Amino acid sequence: MIASQYLSRREFLKLSALAAGGLFLDIPSVEIPEEKDFGQVIGRGRITSQAIYRYQEPSFRSLRQGMLKRDEIIELYEEIDSSNGPAHNPRWYRLRDGWIHSAYLQRVDGARLNLTPLEGVPEQGLLAEVTVPITRSYQPIRKDRWAPLYYLYFQSLHWITGIETGLDGNIWYRLKDDLLNVPSFVPSAHLSPVPWQELSPISPEIPDDEKRIEVSIEEQTLTAYEAESLVFQTKVSTGLHSDGPTPNGIPTDTPTGHFRVQTKMPSRHMGNGELTDEFGAYELLGVPWVCFFHKDGIALHGTYWHDNFGRQMSHGCVNMRIEDAKWIYRWTSPVVARHEWYHRDWGTRLVIR
């Protein structure tokens, strides 16, 4: 059993400030504002876009009152479905001062610190989840100096390959990037192993030729069937339309047709594949519950950088809520064994219309 501690408001604010700082050995003290009574907090969220507006009322036609920037951690006091829409996603949140739309907010209500570090790691590595709103990975450049690397976010998944004492005297986990094969280090309190029971297959007694997935681009939905019985349905975000050639030559439209899930990975580094500490770089670390189905690397997968399902948002993949992607990952074939970083085989049918 790994002891954990859910974060107070002050700890949330401090973690947010620390993540935005520089080297962990030289972080200035963080001033926390005094508590004031703004009503009952129903949750907390992280801003996922470069910047979003705060509005006087829950409507894009309302007066703008200010701006919130990426990775700010904010308290939420009310959640409503606004009659002002937008229709595909009418969910808005009340803040201390004004309202924000939910499209670029990641809920981080369950964030926690993990107070008891692991005693060992299997040779194949151990899959773990980030349990704080934001953390930072570091890369050793000398025995006495570590340089900041990627930002890692709540509910992203990563492979722990070792345990070491950091320059601060605390326990850190060594991670291995599945794309670049580069090691980095993260505080052990910021990661928690994924229990194997949570990865067990769903409906394994159903023959795989009776399972199929249908994605509707027009309706932005994914539906799963066992024979002719609907067993799962959710909103998704498919690819944005490409008007012309893209930098990598791969269209951003989600392809239509008949496919099979071919390669599954519980965690994948997506993006440009650059080794960088740049804040705005297009590097998505630890994308969870990935089911590849197309030769161009297009997949179904969980998404922690937006919550705007029901509208086209992606570079071609089918974006899903993390809990929905996890269900599909467990329900489809091929089945990925406990310590496999990936498994490739001819799997569950997928139709995109």
Secondary structure, 3 states (H helix, E strand, C coil): CCCEEECCHHHHHHHHHHHCCCCCCCCCCCCCCCCCCCCCCCEEEEECCCEEEEECCCCCCCCEEEEEECCCEEEECEEEECCCCCCCCCEEEECCCCEEECCCEEECCCCEEECCCCCCCCCCCEEEEECCCEEEEEEEEECCEEEEEEEEECCCEEEEEEEEECCCCCEEEEEECCCCCCEEEEEHHHEEECCHHHHCCCCCCCCHHHEEEEEECCCCEEEEEECCEEEEEEECECECCCCCCCCCCCCCCCCCEEEECCEEEEEEEEECCCCCCCCCCCEEEEEEEEEECCCCCCEEEECCCCCCCCCCCECCCEEECHHHHHHHHHHCCCCCCCCCCCEECCCCEEEEC
